[in-house]
Amino acid sequence: MTRPNFLWSRRSLVRRGVAFSGAGAFFAAGFASGMASAQGAKIAPAVAHYQAIPKGKATCENCSSFVSPSACKVVSGDIAPTGWCMLYAAKR
């Protein structure tokens, strides 16, 4: 007897859950970034998951929110040009 198409395996449910939670985090970060910019408030580095080391080629100095020499339009505090956070948006 064959299984109906509507039954999902545990593996497919986990994969879909991970994909949806990742997408949710991505959109929440974008929403938080837009809200902070609109209100003039900045997000704490811990909330933005800021780190002083780059994530691959993504660095703060390559981000559209970076303000030279060591500031950010979205994240508060001292920002290293070689740093990175989850709100990173590459310059166009």
Order of alpha helices (4+ residues) and beta strands (2+ residues): alpha-beta-beta
